[in-house]
Amino acid sequence: MPSTNSDDRASQLTRRKFLGSAALIGAASLAPTSLAHREATAAPPDIAPFELDETTVAALQDGMKSGQFTAHSIAQKYLDRIAEIDKQGPAINSVIELNPDALSIADSLDDERNSKGPRGPLHGIPVLIKDNIGTYDRMMTTAGSLALSGFTPTKDSAVAQRLHEAGAVILGKTNLSEWANFRSTHSSSGWSGRGGQTHNPYAVDRNPCGSSSGSGAAVSANLAAITIGTETDGSIVCPSSANGVVGIKPTVGLVSRAGIIPISHSQDTAGPICRTVADAAALLSAIAGIDPDDTATKAPGRKAYPDYTKFLDRGGLRGARIGVVRKLFFLPDKLDPIMKNALDAMKSEGATLVDPAEIGTLDQFGRSENTVLQYEFKADMRAYLAQFPNAPVHSLKDIIEFNENHYDSELLYFGQEIMIESEKRGPLTDKAYLDALAKNHLLARQQGIDAVMDKYKLDALVAPTGGPAWTTDLLNGDHDTGGSSSPAAVAGYPNINVPAGFVFGLPVGISFFGRAWSEPVLIKIAYAFEQTTRVRRAPRFLGTADLKIDRQ
């Protein structure tokens, strides 16, 4: 989110704030929950065990093959769990809407499995997707905004279409930071006018982070097998870190953005948020692909693979050269032992660490990133809305006016100063925009990530993703300690978060990032790290963090 801070590094480090039974709940927005009257206790609530807790995509496929499960029974179990703990009990409030056709879709996939066999690894697997990813069905696509209430696109997004083709069951939409958190410098991540505030399942008074907050919280809470988020800067990797799961932010152009409500065509991408690297790799395989409606997917030099699971290598750290970006180790001291243990684990598995391996331009592209995003948001939003005459608003100006006319439901907690500044920007032919975009790419790519990786002959770079989740504050907004997402985000390069440890029971992650189209190398490294450390554990839905315990 743009910052008025004159220090470019401080501005840069706040970028991650962008970028979150069907028979009984139809295609209407699910009721938002509030922070009011939550009991501040660290004692875990009385929640019944869930049969599918921590279940993987492969295990679900095995269950359907053996006859233990059907696509219908799996979808029903997740729908029941959403009703039990997302809308009641701890009330995580991560799901903004359920697909009223989910069970009938599952039935048809069961019939197809019986007659023809499965389409592939995602056949019959329930997935939740972020509410800025368009679906042509009985669900809305609103980016969490009441300005788009009732809006259904007239065609699927490319991501939704590929999920359908893979045989996945789109179970519903997840809540998010409204407009992917490109609205106010004082916003609360995970809040939207339509959906209310999403909560962190490890401690429900804590924030789920990033605009893909609902996807991160939902998959961590075992409300779906897999989820999809989107990122402009940090909104896949930050909620993955704060909710103790794996997130893959792909190279821009690996996954089509067609049909996704945009911020920035130079930085936006969709990507998997899952409990394991293997599940994330399987989901990435399904959604990656060339699309005539997204020119970035046809970029020269694009390197894509039909199956990213083939890069899941338990020995993937052996011989890897990994650069430690020490200038991004700026987080609280309590992370120091976690990061030390993580680096030691890499070395024990045969990796060579170049420490430090600094990105020399790290402090230099915060202002230019803000400029680019503000220009592109205005232009890209108009282009997106122009595709759909049925949309209730048609420009950023319309959205701003809607919010002003619905103050109590949209502007009560924080404003829309980023949108107002974006609306003031001119066309994408402006020299200010073109210069800022060229600066971003030069400093983040050639003189940034590429330069340090060339210098030390590196396979990947590593840094902490972010600090532990902060307490949610609707009055003052987020008060996080920063993150490491900006270099890869501004460059448009891939970034993978993997759980690394806990601080007072709150998860923190580590990020592996690198050159364009280096997903195979990063997946190999991330998988080997995950299998070596095995940090992930399911949340306990505490009312507040247990500060009587330290790292676990």
C-alpha positions in Angstrom: 0.0 0.0 0.0 1.4 3.4 -0.9 3.1 5.3 1.9 3.7 9.0 2.5 6.9 8.1 4.4 9.9 9.9 2.8 12.1 6.9 3.4 12.0 4.6 0.4 12.8 1.5 2.4 10.1 2.0 4.9 7.7 2.6 2.0 8.9 -0.5 0.3 8.5 -2.7 3.3 4.8 -1.7 3.7 4.0 -3.0 0.2 3.0 -6.4 1.5 -0.2 -5.0 2.9 -1.8 -5.4 -0.6 -1.7 -8.1 -1.5 -7.6 -12.2 0.8 -24.0 -26.8 4.5 -24.3 -25.4 0.8 -28.0 -26.5 1.0 -28.5 -24.0 3.8 -26.3 -21.2 2.5 -27.0 -20.0 -1.0 -25.1 -17.7 -3.2 -25.5 -14.7 -0.9 -22.7 -13.0 1.1 -22.1 -14.8 4.4 -22.7 -12.7 7.4 -19.6 -10.8 8.6 -18.3 -11.2 12.1 -16.9 -8.4 14.3 -14.2 -8.1 16.9 -16.7 -7.2 19.5 -17.2 -9.4 22.6 -14.4 -11.8 21.9 -13.1 -13.3 25.1 -9.3 -12.6 25.5 -8.2 -16.0 26.6 -5.4 -18.3 25.4 -7.4 -21.4 26.3 -8.3 -23.4 23.2 -12.1 -23.6 22.5 -13.9 -26.9 22.6 -13.8 -27.8 18.9 -14.5 -31.3 17.7 -11.7 -33.1 15.8 -12.1 -33.0 12.0 -11.6 -36.1 9.9 -9.9 -34.2 7.1 -7.5 -32.1 9.3 -4.1 -31.8 7.5 -5.2 -34.1 4.7 -3.3 -33.7 1.5 -4.5 -33.7 -2.1 -2.8 -37.1 -2.7 -4.5 -38.6 0.4 -7.9 -37.4 -0.8 -7.2 -38.9 -4.2 -6.3 -42.2 -2.6 -9.5 -42.1 -0.6 -11.6 -41.5 -3.6 -9.8 -44.3 -5.5 -10.4 -46.8 -2.7 -14.0 -45.8 -2.2 -13.5 -44.3 1.2 -14.5 -40.9 -0.1 -16.4 -39.4 -3.0 -16.1 -35.9 -4.3 -19.5 -35.3 -2.8 -18.6 -36.6 0.7 -15.4 -34.6 0.8 -17.1 -31.4 -0.3 -19.9 -32.0 2.3 -17.3 -32.5 5.1 -15.6 -29.2 4.3 -19.0 -27.4 4.0 -20.0 -28.7 7.4 -16.6 -27.6 8.9 -17.0 -24.1 7.5 -20.4 -23.9 9.1 -19.0 -25.2 12.4 -15.9 -23.1 12.9 -15.8 -20.3 10.2 -19.3 -18.9 10.9 -19.7 -20.2 14.5 -17.3 -21.2 17.3 -14.0 -19.3 16.8 -15.7 -17.7 13.8 -12.6 -17.2 11.6 -14.8 -15.5 8.9 -12.5 -16.5 6.1 -15.2 -17.6 3.6 -17.2 -14.8 2.1 -19.6 -16.9 0.0 -20.3 -20.6 -0.7 -21.0 -22.1 -4.1 -24.6 -23.3 -4.1 -23.7 -25.7 -6.9 -20.7 -27.3 -5.2 -22.4 -30.5 -4.3 -24.0 -31.0 -7.7 -20.6 -30.3 -9.4 -19.1 -32.9 -7.1 -21.8 -35.4 -8.0 -21.1 -35.0 -11.7 -17.3 -35.5 -11.1 -18.1 -38.7 -9.2 -20.1 -39.9 -12.1 -17.3 -39.0 -14.5 -14.7 -40.8 -12.3 -16.8 -43.9 -12.3 -17.4 -43.9 -16.1 -14.1 -42.5 -17.4 -11.6 -42.2 -14.5 -10.2 -39.1 -13.0 -9.0 -36.1 -15.1 -5.9 -35.7 -13.0 -4.6 -34.9 -9.5 -7.3 -32.3 -8.7 -10.3 -34.3 -9.8 -12.9 -33.9 -7.1 -10.7 -31.8 -4.9 -12.4 -28.8 -3.1 -10.8 -25.4 -3.6 -11.6 -22.0 -2.2 -10.6 -19.0 -4.3 -10.2 -15.3 -3.5 -13.2 -13.1 -4.1 -11.4 -11.1 -6.8 -11.2 -14.1 -9.1 -14.1 -14.1 -11.5 -16.5 -17.0 -11.8 -19.4 -17.3 -14.2 -21.8 -19.1 -11.8 -24.2 -18.2 -9.0 -21.5 -16.6 -6.9 -20.6 -12.9 -6.9 -17.1 -11.5 -7.7 -16.7 -8.3 -5.6 -13.2 -7.9 -4.3 -15.0 -7.5 -1.0 -16.6 -4.2 -2.0 -20.3 -3.4 -1.6 -19.9 -1.4 -4.8 -19.8 -4.7 -6.7 -22.5 -6.4 -4.7 -24.6 -8.6 -6.9 -22.0 -8.6 -9.7 -21.3 -11.8 -11.6 -19.0 -11.7 -14.5 -20.3 -13.0 -17.9 -17.5 -15.4 -18.2 -15.1 -17.3 -16.0 -11.6 -16.0 -15.2 -8.8 -18.1 -16.8 -8.0 -19.5 -13.3 -11.5 -20.6 -12.7 -11.7 -22.1 -16.2 -8.5 -24.1 -15.6 -9.8 -25.3 -12.2 -13.0 -26.6 -13.9 -10.9 -28.3 -16.6 -8.8 -30.0 -13.9 -11.9 -31.3 -12.2 -11.6 -29.2 -9.0 -14.7 -28.3 -7.1 -14.8 -24.6 -6.4 -16.3 -24.7 -3.0 -16.7 -20.9 -2.6 -14.9 -17.5 -2.3 -12.6 -16.3 0.4 -12.8 -12.9 2.1 -9.9 -10.5 1.4 -8.7 -7.0 2.2 -11.1 -4.9 0.2 -9.9 -4.1 -3.4 -6.8 -6.2 -2.5 -5.9 -3.6 0.1 -5.3 -0.8 -2.5 -7.6 1.6 -0.8 -6.1 3.2 2.4 -2.7 3.6 4.1 -4.4 2.8 7.4 -6.5 -0.3 6.5 -6.8 -3.5 8.5 -5.7 -6.5 6.4 -8.5 -9.0 6.0 -11.3 -6.5 6.3 -13.8 -5.8 3.6 -17.1 -3.9 3.5 -18.9 -7.0 2.2 -17.2 -9.7 4.3 -16.1 -8.0 7.6 -12.9 -8.9 9.3 -11.1 -12.2 8.8 -9.2 -13.6 11.9 -6.1 -15.6 12.3 -6.9 -19.2 13.3 -3.9 -19.4 15.6 -5.2 -16.6 17.8 -8.4 -15.0 16.6 -7.5 -11.5 17.9 -4.5 -11.5 15.5 -4.4 -10.5 11.9 -4.3 -12.9 9.0 -2.2 -10.5 6.9 -2.1 -9.6 3.3 -5.1 -9.1 0.9 -5.3 -12.9 0.4 -6.1 -13.2 4.1 -9.2 -15.4 3.7 -7.4 -17.9 1.6 -4.5 -18.2 4.0 -6.7 -18.5 7.1 -9.1 -20.9 5.4 -6.6 -23.4 4.3 -4.7 -23.2 7.6 -7.9 -23.9 9.4 -8.5 -26.9 7.2 -11.7 -25.5 5.6 -10.6 -26.7 2.1 -8.0 -28.9 0.7 -6.3 -26.0 -1.2 -6.9 -22.3 -1.9 -5.8 -19.6 -4.3 -4.8 -16.1 -3.5 -3.5 -13.2 -5.6 -0.5 -10.9 -5.0 0.7 -7.5 -6.1 3.3 -7.2 -3.3 3.1 -9.7 -0.4 -0.5 -10.8 -0.5 0.3 -14.4 -1.1 3.5 -14.8 0.9 2.4 -12.7 3.9 -0.9 -14.5 4.7 1.0 -17.8 4.1 3.6 -16.8 6.7 1.1 -15.4 9.3 -1.2 -18.5 8.9 1.5 -21.1 8.9 1.1 -22.4 5.3 2.9 -22.6 2.0 2.4 -19.9 -0.6 3.7 -19.7 -4.2 3.8 -16.3 -5.8 4.6 -17.2 -9.4 6.5 -15.2 -12.0 4.2 -12.7 -13.5 2.9 -14.3 -16.7 3.0 -17.9 -15.6 -0.7 -17.8 -14.5 -3.2 -15.8 -16.5 -4.8 -12.8 -14.8 -7.6 -12.6 -17.2 -10.9 -12.2 -15.3 -9.2 -11.2 -12.0 -10.1 -7.8 -10.6 -6.7 -6.0 -10.9 -4.4 -3.6 -9.2 -1.3 -3.8 -11.5 -0.6 -5.6 -14.8 3.1 -5.3 -14.1 2.9 -7.0 -10.7 -0.4 -8.9 -10.2 -0.5 -12.7 -10.2 -2.6 -15.5 -8.8 -1.0 -18.4 -7.0 -1.5 -21.4 -4.6 -1.9 -21.1 -0.9 -1.8 -24.7 0.6 -0.7 -26.6 3.6 2.2 -28.4 1.8 4.6 -27.7 -1.0 3.4 -30.8 -2.8 -0.2 -29.5 -2.8 0.9 -26.1 -3.9 2.9 -27.6 -6.8 -0.1 -29.7 -7.9 -2.3 -26.6 -7.9 0.2 -24.5 -9.7 0.4 -27.2 -12.4 -3.4 -26.9 -12.9 -3.6 -23.1 -13.1 -0.4 -22.2 -15.1 -0.9 -21.8 -18.8 -0.8 -19.5 -21.8 -3.9 -17.4 -22.4 -4.7 -15.2 -25.4 -6.4 -12.8 -23.0 -3.3 -12.1 -21.0 -0.3 -11.0 -23.0 2.1 -11.6 -20.1 1.5 -15.3 -20.5 3.1 -15.1 -24.0 6.2 -13.1 -22.9 9.4 -14.0 -24.7 11.5 -16.4 -22.7 8.5 -17.7 -20.7 9.4 -21.1 -19.2 6.5 -23.2 -17.9 6.0 -26.9 -17.1 2.8 -29.0 -17.3 3.7 -30.7 -14.0 5.5 -28.9 -11.2 5.2 -31.9 -8.8 8.1 -33.5 -10.7 10.4 -31.0 -9.0 9.5 -32.2 -5.5 13.0 -33.5 -4.5 13.7 -34.5 -0.9 17.4 -33.9 -1.7 16.8 -30.5 -3.3 19.0 -28.6 -1.0 22.0 -30.7 -1.7 24.5 -28.6 -3.8 22.1 -25.6 -3.9 23.8 -22.1 -3.6 21.5 -19.9 -1.5 22.1 -16.2 -0.9 21.1 -14.8 2.5 19.7 -11.2 2.1 20.7 -9.9 5.5 19.3 -6.5 4.9 15.9 -8.1 5.0 16.5 -9.6 8.4 15.1 -6.5 10.0 12.4 -8.2 12.1 12.1 -8.6 15.9 14.9 -10.4 17.7 12.6 -13.2 18.6 12.9 -14.4 15.0 16.7 -14.6 15.2 16.9 -18.2 16.5 14.2 -19.3 14.1 16.0 -18.0 11.1 19.3 -19.4 12.5 17.8 -22.8 12.8 16.4 -22.5 9.3 19.7 -21.6 7.8 21.4 -24.4 9.8 18.9 -26.9 8.4 19.7 -25.8 4.9 23.4 -26.3 5.5 22.9 -29.7 7.2 21.1 -30.8 4.0 24.1 -29.8 1.8 23.3 -26.3 0.7 26.0 -23.7 0.4 25.0 -20.4 2.0 26.4 -17.1 0.7 26.0 -14.9 3.7 25.4 -12.0 3.2 24.3 -11.7 -0.4 22.8 -8.3 -0.5 20.5 -6.8 -3.1 22.3 -3.5 -3.7 19.2 -1.6 -4.9 16.9 -2.7 -2.1 16.2 0.8 -0.8 15.7 2.4 -4.1 12.4 1.5 -5.7 9.7 2.1 -3.0 8.6 5.5 -4.5 8.6 4.3 -8.1 6.5 1.2 -7.1 3.9 3.4 -5.6 3.8 5.5 -8.8 3.4 2.5 -11.1 0.7 0.9 -9.0 -1.4 4.1 -8.8 -1.2 4.6 -12.6 -2.0 1.0 -13.4 -4.8 0.6 -10.9 -6.8 3.4 -12.5 -6.2 2.2 -16.0 -6.5 -1.5 -15.3 -9.7 -1.1 -13.3 -11.3 0.8 -16.1 -10.3 -1.9 -18.6 -11.5 -4.7 -16.4 -14.9 -3.1 -15.8 -15.3 -2.2 -19.5 -15.5 -6.0 -20.2 -18.7 -6.2 -18.2 -21.6 -3.8 -19.0 -23.5 -5.5 -16.2 -21.1 -4.2 -13.6 -22.7 -1.7 -11.2 -19.7 0.6 -11.4 -17.5 1.4 -14.4 -14.5 3.3 -13.2 -12.4 4.1 -10.2 -14.2 7.4 -10.0 -17.5 5.5 -9.7 -16.1 3.4 -6.9 -14.8 6.4 -4.9 -18.2 8.0 -5.2 -20.0 4.8 -4.1 -17.8 4.7 -1.0 -18.5 8.3 -0.2 -22.3 7.7 -0.5 -22.0 4.6 1.7 -19.8 6.0 4.5 -21.1 3.8 7.4 -20.6 0.5 5.5 -17.4 1.3 3.6 -15.5 4.2 5.2 -16.4 3.9 8.9 -13.0 2.5 9.9 -10.6 3.9 7.3 -10.6 5.9 4.1 -9.7 5.6 0.5 -6.8 8.0 0.1 -4.9 5.6 -2.2 -7.8 5.4 -4.6 -8.1 9.2 -4.6 -4.4 9.6 -5.4 -4.7 6.9 -8.1 -7.7 8.7 -9.7 -5.6 11.8 -10.1 -3.1 10.0 -12.3 -3.0 10.4 -16.0 -2.8 7.8 -18.8 -0.2 5.1 -19.1 1.6 7.2 -21.8 2.7 9.7 -19.1 6.4 10.1 -18.8 6.2 9.8 -15.0 4.7 6.4 -15.3 7.0 5.1 -18.0 10.1 6.3 -16.2 8.9 4.8 -12.9 8.2 1.4 -14.6 11.6 1.4 -16.3 13.2 2.3 -13.0 11.4 -0.5 -11.2 12.5 -3.2 -13.7 16.1 -1.9 -13.8 16.5 -1.8 -10.1 14.6 -4.9 -9.1 15.6 -7.1 -12.0 18.9 -6.3 -13.8 20.6 -4.4 -11.0 18.8 -6.2 -8.2 17.9 -9.9 -8.0 19.7 -10.8 -11.3 22.8 -8.9 -10.3 23.3 -10.5 -6.9 22.5 -14.0 -8.2 25.0 -13.6 -11.1 27.7 -12.2 -8.8 27.5 -15.2 -6.4 26.2 -17.8 -8.9 23.1 -18.4 -6.8 20.2 -20.7 -7.2 17.9 -18.8 -4.8 17.8 -16.0 -2.3 16.4 -16.3 1.2 14.9 -14.0 3.9 12.3 -14.1 6.6 8.9 -13.5 5.1 7.6 -11.4 7.9 7.1 -11.3 11.7 4.4 -12.9 13.8 0.8 -11.7 13.3 -0.1 -8.4 15.0 -3.3 -7.8 16.9 -6.1 -6.6 14.5 -6.9 -3.0 15.0 -9.8 -1.6 12.9 -9.3 1.9 14.3 -5.6 2.4 13.6 -5.0 -0.2 10.9 -2.2 -2.6 10.5 1.0 -2.3 12.7 3.1 -5.1 11.2 6.9 -5.0 11.3 7.5 -5.3 7.5 8.4 -8.1 5.1 10.7 -9.2 2.4 8.2 -9.5 -0.5 9.0 -6.3 -2.5 12.1 -7.3 -4.5 10.4 -10.3 -6.1 7.1 -8.5 -6.4 8.5 -5.4 -8.2 10.6 -7.6 -10.4 7.7 -9.8 -11.2 9.8 -12.8 -10.1 8.7 -15.9 -8.1 8.6 -16.2 -4.4 7.7 -19.2 -2.1 6.9 -19.0 1.6 7.4 -22.1 3.8 6.7 -22.3 7.5 9.8 -21.8 9.5 8.9 -21.6 13.2 6.7 -20.1 15.9 6.8 -17.2 18.3 4.5 -17.5 21.3 2.5 -20.0 19.2 2.2 -17.7 16.2 3.7 -19.0 12.9 6.4 -17.2 10.9 7.7 -18.2 7.5 10.8 -18.0 5.3 10.9 -16.9 1.7 12.8 -18.4 -1.2 12.9 -16.2 -4.3 14.9 -15.9 -7.4 15.0 -15.2 -11.2 12.1 -15.1 -13.6 10.7 -18.6 -14.3 12.8 -20.3 -11.6 9.8 -22.0 -10.0 11.3 -25.5 -10.6 14.4 -24.6 -8.6 12.5 -22.8 -5.8 10.0 -25.7 -5.5 12.9 -28.2 -5.2 14.5 -26.1 -2.5 11.3 -25.3 -0.6 10.2 -28.9 -0.6 13.5 -30.1 0.7 13.4 -27.5 3.4 9.8 -28.4 4.4 10.6 -32.1 4.6 13.7 -31.4 6.7 12.1 -29.1 9.2 8.4 -30.2 9.2 7.3 -27.0 11.1 3.7 -26.8 10.1 1.1 -27.7 12.7 -2.6 -27.1 12.7 -4.0 -24.0 14.6 -5.7 -24.3 17.9 -8.1 -21.3 17.5 -7.0 -19.5 20.7 -8.8 -16.3 21.7 -5.5 -14.6 22.0 -1.8 -15.5 21.8 -0.5 -17.4 24.8 2.3 -15.1 25.9 3.2 -17.5 28.8 5.0 -19.8 26.2 7.9 -18.9 24.0 8.9 -20.4 20.7 7.7 -23.9 20.0 
